[in-house]
Amino acid sequence: MKAVILVAGYATRLYPLTKDTPKPLLSVGGKPIIDYIVEQINRIDAVDEIFVVSNHKFASHFNKWAESKNNIKNITVLDDGTSTEETRRGAIGDIFYTITEKNIDDDMVIIAGDNLFTYDLKENYDYFVSKGDDCVCVKQFDDPEMIKQLGVVLLDEDNKIIDFEEKPENPKSNKASFATYFYKKETVPLFKTYLEEGNKPDAPGNFLAWLYKRKPVYAYVMNGECYDIGTHKALREVREIFGE
């Protein structure tokens, strides 16, 4: 299995903090956000390589970070060649770029590099193996207003996705997806199909919304939290939670 961490965004809402430092390298609880992710990935024995896909502006920052990770699985930083918000490839574009550049023909786990989560990724992986199909991480929300800001999934009795809607005005369920995806080897070529059809290359949830209509995708319902650190307020709150 190959792991891909998506870190090619510019996080302009966090300026000036992220003007010269990529968001995944901001400190929370005394260490970079991305450290929490790779520590979780490192517990999955099936993963033999981690690809960190960055934009050109911050690739050197991630290379320097990766050099310090001697006790972590083999980490390769990929520079996607883009330097501005206007020229970025988008998350799905970066996933396909990684697949192509590294000739990936294997199961994959794909994680957004700015999501700080407390659930057990190894448990998520075990669920993926037990289902034998693609899998996305979801969380149950009790706040109906909060879930309107997320990608809402409707599940059948076996936790298979039967409906997906981004930021719905009238949510069909109380479960929302987060950017942690486990994909089977046979799903990997479908990223090319998705893009060749002219679909949007940005948010990774767009691929999920396309995929579940074509093959089974199951939901791992997390027992924990996932923090999307997109604003100064969100960063302050997460730092308080983690004691910084």
C-alpha positions in Angstrom: 0.0 0.0 0.0 1.1 3.5 -0.8 0.2 6.6 1.3 -0.4 10.0 -0.2 -0.5 13.1 1.9 -1.9 16.2 0.1 0.0 19.3 1.1 0.0 21.4 -2.1 -2.4 24.1 -0.9 -1.5 27.7 -0.1 -3.7 28.3 2.9 -4.3 31.9 2.1 -6.9 32.3 4.9 -4.1 31.7 7.4 -1.9 34.6 6.1 0.5 35.8 7.3 1.3 32.6 9.2 1.3 30.6 6.0 2.9 33.1 3.7 6.3 31.5 4.2 5.4 28.3 6.0 3.0 25.6 4.7 0.0 24.9 6.9 0.9 21.2 7.5 4.2 22.4 9.1 2.5 24.8 11.6 3.0 23.6 15.2 0.1 22.2 17.2 0.9 20.7 20.6 4.6 21.2 20.0 5.0 19.5 16.7 4.0 20.0 13.0 0.4 19.0 12.0 1.8 16.6 9.4 3.7 14.7 12.1 0.4 13.4 13.6 -0.6 12.0 10.2 2.7 10.2 9.5 2.7 8.7 13.0 -0.7 7.2 12.3 0.4 5.9 8.9 3.5 4.4 10.4 1.4 2.0 12.4 0.0 0.4 9.2 2.5 -2.4 8.3 1.0 -2.6 4.7 2.2 0.9 3.9 5.7 0.7 2.4 6.1 4.3 1.1 4.6 7.7 1.9 4.4 10.3 -0.8 4.0 14.0 0.3 2.8 16.0 -2.7 3.6 19.7 -2.4 3.5 22.7 -4.6 6.9 24.1 -5.9 6.8 27.1 -3.4 7.0 24.8 -0.3 8.6 21.6 -1.6 12.0 22.6 -0.1 10.2 23.0 3.3 8.8 19.5 3.2 12.2 18.1 2.0 13.9 19.6 5.0 11.1 18.2 7.3 11.3 14.7 5.7 15.1 14.5 6.3 14.4 14.6 10.0 12.0 11.7 9.9 14.5 8.8 10.2 12.1 6.6 12.3 9.2 6.9 9.8 8.6 4.8 6.7 10.2 5.8 3.5 9.0 9.4 2.7 9.3 10.9 -0.8 8.4 14.6 -1.3 6.9 15.3 -4.8 7.0 18.8 -6.3 3.9 19.2 -8.5 5.5 22.1 -10.3 2.9 24.8 -9.5 3.7 28.0 -7.7 0.4 30.0 -7.4 -3.2 29.5 -6.3 -4.2 30.1 -9.9 -2.0 27.4 -11.4 -2.5 24.7 -8.8 -3.5 21.2 -10.0 -6.1 20.6 -7.3 -6.2 17.7 -4.9 -7.4 15.2 -7.5 -5.0 16.5 -10.0 -2.2 16.0 -7.4 -3.3 12.5 -6.7 -3.2 11.6 -10.4 0.1 13.4 -10.7 1.5 11.1 -7.9 0.0 8.0 -9.4 1.6 8.8 -12.8 5.0 10.0 -11.6 5.5 7.0 -9.3 3.7 4.4 -11.5 1.5 3.4 -8.5 -0.2 0.0 -9.0 -1.2 -0.7 -5.5 -3.8 0.0 -2.8 -3.7 3.6 -1.6 -4.5 5.6 1.5 -5.0 9.3 0.7 -5.1 12.0 3.5 -5.4 15.8 3.5 -2.3 17.2 5.1 -4.2 19.8 7.0 -6.6 17.5 8.8 -5.6 16.8 12.4 -7.4 13.7 13.6 -7.6 11.7 16.8 -9.3 8.5 15.5 -7.3 5.3 15.0 -6.1 5.1 11.3 -5.0 1.5 11.8 -8.6 0.6 12.8 -9.8 2.4 9.7 -7.3 0.3 7.6 -8.5 -2.9 9.3 -12.1 -1.9 8.4 -11.0 -1.3 4.8 -9.5 -4.8 4.6 -12.6 -6.4 6.1 -14.8 -4.8 3.6 -12.6 -5.5 0.6 -13.7 -2.3 -1.1 -13.0 1.4 -1.1 -13.5 3.2 2.1 -13.9 6.8 3.4 -13.8 8.0 6.9 -17.0 9.6 8.3 -18.1 11.2 11.5 -21.6 11.5 13.0 -22.7 15.0 13.9 -25.5 16.0 16.3 -25.4 19.7 15.2 -27.6 20.0 12.0 -26.1 23.4 11.2 -22.5 22.1 11.4 -23.2 19.3 9.0 -24.6 21.7 6.3 -21.0 22.9 5.8 -19.7 19.4 5.0 -20.0 16.5 2.5 -22.9 14.5 3.8 -23.2 10.7 3.2 -26.2 8.5 3.3 -25.5 4.9 4.2 -27.4 1.6 3.9 -27.5 -0.9 6.7 -24.1 -2.2 5.8 -22.5 1.3 5.8 -22.2 1.4 2.0 -22.6 4.9 0.6 -25.9 5.3 -1.3 -25.9 9.1 -1.5 -23.4 11.9 -1.2 -24.1 15.6 -1.3 -21.7 18.5 -0.7 -22.9 21.2 1.8 -26.6 20.4 1.5 -29.3 22.8 2.6 -31.4 19.8 3.8 -29.0 17.0 4.9 -30.3 13.5 4.3 -28.2 12.1 7.2 -26.1 13.1 10.2 -22.9 11.7 8.9 -20.2 13.6 7.0 -17.1 12.5 5.2 -13.5 13.7 5.9 -10.5 13.6 3.7 -9.1 10.1 4.6 -9.7 7.6 1.8 -8.6 4.0 1.3 -8.7 2.9 -2.3 -8.2 -0.6 -3.8 -5.6 -1.2 -6.4 -8.2 -1.6 -9.1 -9.7 1.8 -8.3 -6.4 3.7 -8.9 -6.8 3.8 -12.7 -10.2 5.5 -12.3 -8.6 8.8 -11.3 -7.5 9.0 -15.0 -11.0 8.2 -16.2 -12.5 10.8 -13.8 -10.3 13.5 -15.1 -10.6 12.5 -18.8 -14.3 12.9 -18.4 -13.7 16.6 -17.6 -14.7 16.4 -13.9 -13.4 19.0 -11.4 -9.8 18.3 -10.3 -10.0 20.1 -6.9 -11.7 18.7 -3.8 -11.0 15.0 -3.2 -14.7 14.6 -2.2 -15.6 15.2 -5.8 -14.0 11.9 -6.8 -15.8 10.1 -4.0 -19.2 11.6 -5.2 -18.4 10.2 -8.7 -17.0 6.9 -7.6 -19.8 5.6 -5.3 -22.2 5.5 -8.3 -19.8 3.2 -10.1 -18.6 0.8 -7.5 -19.2 0.0 -3.7 -17.7 2.5 -1.3 -18.0 2.0 2.4 -17.9 4.3 5.4 -15.7 3.8 8.4 -17.5 5.7 11.2 -14.7 7.3 13.3 -14.6 7.2 17.0 -12.7 10.4 17.6 -12.3 13.9 16.1 -11.0 15.4 12.9 -10.1 19.1 12.9 -10.1 21.0 9.6 -7.6 23.8 10.4 -8.7 26.4 7.8 -8.8 29.7 9.8 -7.0 31.5 12.5 -9.9 30.8 14.9 -9.7 27.1 14.1 -6.0 27.0 14.6 -6.2 28.8 18.0 -8.9 26.3 19.2 -6.9 23.3 18.1 -3.8 24.6 19.8 -5.7 25.1 23.0 -7.1 21.5 22.8 -3.6 20.2 22.3 -2.0 22.3 25.0 -0.2 24.9 22.9 
